[in-house]
Amino acid sequence: MTVLRLGTRRSALATTQSRWVADRLADLGHEVELVEITTEGDRSGELLTTIGGTGVFVSAIRDALHEGRIDVAVHSLKDLPTAPDPELVLAAIPVREDSRDVLVARDGLTLGELPVGSVVGTGSPRRAAQLAALGLGLDVRPIRGNVDTRIRFVATGALDAVVLARAGLARLGRLDEATEVIDPIQVLPAPGQGALAVECRTDRPDVIAAVAALDDPDTRTCVTAERSLLSTLEAGCTAPVGALAEVVEGDDGLELSLRAFAGSEDGSLELRRSLVGDYTQPAALGARLAQILLEDGAADLTTTNGAAAPTPDRAPHRSEHVS
C-alpha cells in the first residue's frame, strides 16, 4: 500500500489525536501522512447550537474522504452524526480514553466548593443542563474556543471555572490543570465522549483492513449503545443528552450497563434512567433505554427558551434489566 493520507482538523487536540492514530498505524508498518483540513466548526466563532451542532466538525473531512483527497479520517466520535453514510465505514474505534468531564476552576476549587453565583463556562447544552440540575446556584454561560482559550478564561478571571472533557486534557498532557474529575452521577458525558472514530471509504478494502487492527471491541460495544440511544432520541427529543455504557460482569458472563440523562437546559426538569442488557446487543439496549426516556417525558422536553414540559402522569422507570 502507498502512503496512507490521514485527514484531521487543524486544532492542537485534533492533530494530537490524529498523530496518536498515525503512530499506531506506523507501528503496524504503514507510512502515514497527516492532511490538515479546516471545518465549518473551526471557521466559525458562533455557538455550536447556532451553526448546526452535530456534524460541523466532520463534514469537510468527510468531503475530502468522499473525493479521494484522503484515505482515512479521524474524528472525535462524539462529533460524528449517528446517521450512517452508505459510502463510508467506521473501520476502527480505538480503545477509549476516560470519558468523564473535568472542572478547571480558580483557586483549585471543586464544584461543591464554588460559591453560589460563580460563573461557569461551557459550550455544551448537555453540561449546562446537568450543572443547572445540581442546584448549586452556578451561573452557567455558553463559550466557544479551543482548550487553551477556555482555560485562559479562568486564568484571567473572566470565568470562575470551565467544564471540559477529561480525554482532551489527557491527550494534550494538561490533566494536571483539572481541579476535579466530575463523577458521572453528577454529569454524564456525551455519547461517544473520549472515543475516536476512524473512517474509511467502503470501496477501499485495503485501507479498511489496515485500520481495523486498531479497533477495540469493548469500546465499540459501549459507544454503539450510547449512539443508538442518541439516534433514537433525536427522532423525538431536542433536549441535552448524556449517556455512558460500561462493560460489567453478570451472572452468566459479560453484560452492558447503560445510564442516560435527558433534561431541560435550565435544569428545571431532568430524566435519569438506566438499563443492564446483553453485551452482544448494544444497539438494542440503547434503543430500549431511549424509548423509556421518551415514554417518561423526554419527547416533550425542549431547550427552546429553557422551557420544559411536565413529565406525563405515569410511574417512571428507574432501572430495568433487559437481554
N, C-alpha and C positions, 0 to 999 in steps of 0.2 A: 504493500500500500504506500502511496505517496504521503507527503506531509498532511496531517490532519489539521484543517483550519478550524479553530475553535472560537466561536463568536461570544463576546462578552460586552456588557456595559462598561463605560469608562470609569465609573466611580472606584475609589480605593477598595471598598468592600467587594464589589462585583469582580474586580480584577484579582483580588486575593482569593476569592472563591474559585474563580476560573483557573488560576495558576495551581491551586490545590488539585483540581481535576486533571489539569495538564501534567502535573508531576506524577500522578498515579498512572496515567496513560504512558508516560515516558518510562516508568518503572516496568511496564509490560512490554517495552521495546518499541513503542510508537514515537515518531517525531511529531511534535505539536507546535503550531504557530498560533498565537493569540491575535484575533482580529477585533479591534475595539469598534463598537457601534453606539451611536447616540440615539436614545429612545425619546419618545414624547415626554415621559416622566422626568427625564434628565433635562430637557429643554425648558420645561415649564416650571415656574415658581409657584403656580397655583396649588391649592389643596387637592389631594388625590380625588376627593369626593366631587370636586368641581370639574376636573378634566377627564373623568371617566372611571377612576378607580381601577378595577381589575383589568389587567392587560396592558396598561400604559407603559410598563417597563419591559414588555416582552414582544410586542407586535413588530417593531423594527428588526429585532434579532430573528424572529420567525420569518419575516420577509426575506432576509438575507439567506436563510436556510432554504426556503422555497426556491429562490432564484439561483441557488448553487454557488453563492459567493462564499459560503462557509459550509463545513461538513458536519459540525457539531455545535449545538447551542447549550450554554449553561445558564440556568435561571435560579433565583430563589424560588423554591416550589410554591411558597405562599402567594407569589405574584402571578402564577400561571393560571389562566382560566380553566374552569373544570370541564367545559365543553371540549370534546376531543376534536382534533384536526385530522381528517382522514389521510392526509399526506405525510403526517409526522407521527413518530412513535417515541414514547418516553422510555428510552432504551436502558437507562440506569437511574436509580435513586440511591446514591451512596449512603453510607452509614450517617445517621443524623447526629448533629450537634445537640446539646441541651436545648430544649425548645422553650424554656421559660423566659419570661420578661425580667428585666432588671430595672432598678431605680438608680439614677445618678442624681444625688441631692447635695445641696450645700451643707457644709459642716459635718459631713458623714452621716446625715440623718437617714432613718428608715421611714417607711410610710406611716407607721404608728407614731413616730416622733415628730412628723411635720406639724407645725401649728395650724389651727383652723384658719382658713383663708390663704394658705400657701398656694402659690401659682405653679401648677404642674403642666408641662408641655408634652403633647403627643400628637402625631399625625394620624392616629388610628381611632376611628369611632368605637371599635371594639374595646380598646383600652379605656377610652373616655367613659364608656357606659359602665364598665366594671368598677372603675375607680369611683364614679359617682355613686354606684350602688353600695359601696362600702360604708357610706355615711360618715366620712371623716371630715367633711366640710372643706374639701380642697377646691380650689378654683382651677378647673381643668381647661386649658386653652389649646387650640389647634396650632401646630407648627409644621414647617417643611424644612428640608435641608438634610445633608449627609450627617454621618455620625459625629464628625468633628464639629460641624456647625451647631448641632443640638447640644453637645456637651459644653460648647463655648457659651451658650445661653446661660448655663448655670454658673460657669466660671466668672462671667462678667456681672452676674447679679440680675440679669434680665428675667430669669426664672429662678424659682426655688429648687426645682427638680425637673427632670425629664424621665420618661419611661421608654426603654429601648429593648430590642431583642438581645438576649444574652449571647446567642450564637454569633451575632455580628461583632460584638466586643471581643469575644473569644478568638474569632478568626483574625481580627486586627491586632491581637496581642494587647488589648486595652481593658481586660477584665478587671484589673485592679482599681479601675475608676468607678466601678459599680459600688454603691453603698448598701445595696440589698438585692438579693435574688428573690423575686416575688413568688410566693407559693401559689401554684395553680388553684388552690382552694379559694384564693382571693381574686386572681386574674388568670383565666385560662388563655393560653396562647392562640394565635391564629391557626386555622387548619393548615398543616404542612410547614409550620414555622420551624426553623432550624435545619430543614432538609433542602438538598439541592436537586434540581431536575436537569437531567442530561438528555437532550432531544436530538434525534436524527431523522432523516427522511426515510420513509418506508421503502423506497426503491434503492437503498444503499445497504444491502445485507452485509457487506464487508465492514462498513462503519458500525453498524449495529452490533456485529459480533465483537468488534474491538472494544466498544464501550460497555457492553453487557457485563463484562468481568468486574465492573465497579459496583454492580447492584448489590444492595443489602436486603435480603428477604424480609427481615423483621421491620426495617424502616418502611419498605414498600407496603407491607401489610397495614401498618399503623396509619400511614398517610392516605392509603386508599379508603380506609374507614372514615377518616376526617373529611376528605374531599367528597366522598359520597354523601355525607351529611350536608355539607355546604351546597352541593349541587341540588339536592332535594329541597333545601330551604330556599334557594334562590328563586325557585318557581313560585313561592308564595310568601316570601318574607324579605323585607328590606332592612331588617334590624341588624345591628352589630352581632357578629357570631364568633364564638371561641370554641375550640374543640381540642381534645387531647386523647389519643389512643395509646394504650400501653399493653405490652405482652405480659400476661400473668400465668401462673401455674394453677391449673384447675384440677379437680379430682381425677379427670380422665386425660390429662395432658395439657398442652398449651391452649389458653383462651385469650380473648381480646377484651380489654376493658376500655370503654369509651365514655368520656364525660363531655358535656356540651353546655354552652351558655348562649342565650339569645335575650336581648333586652332593649329597652329604650335608651337613647344616648344620654338622657338627663338622669338616668338611674332610678326613675320612678317605678319602673317595673322590670323585673328580671326573672328569667326562667333558667333553672339549672337542673339538668336531668342526666341520668347515666344508665348504661346497659353493659352487660357482660355477655359475650357470644362466642361463636365458633371462630377460631383463628383462621380457618380456611375460607370464611365467608365475610371478609371485611366490608365489602360494598353493601351487602345485605344488612349488616349491623348498622352501618352509617345511615342508610335509608330508613331503617326502622326507628332509630332514635330521632331522626329529623321529623318523622311522622308524629311521634309522641310530642315533640315540641310544637308542631303545627296544631295538633289537637288541643294542646294545653294553652294556646293563645299566641304563639309566635306568628301565625298567619295574620293577626290583627296588629302586630307591632309595626311601628314606622318611626324612622328617625327624622321625619319632616317636622321642623319646628320643635323637636324634642318631645312631641306628644306621643302618648301610648294609649292604646285601647285597653279596657279592662280584660282580665282573664275570664274565659267562659265559666259559667257556674257549673263546675263538674269537679269530681275528685281528681287532683293532679297525679301524674305518675311521678314517683320519687326515684325508684330504681326498679330494674327488671332484669331477668336473665333470659336470654334467647339463644337458640342454637339452630 
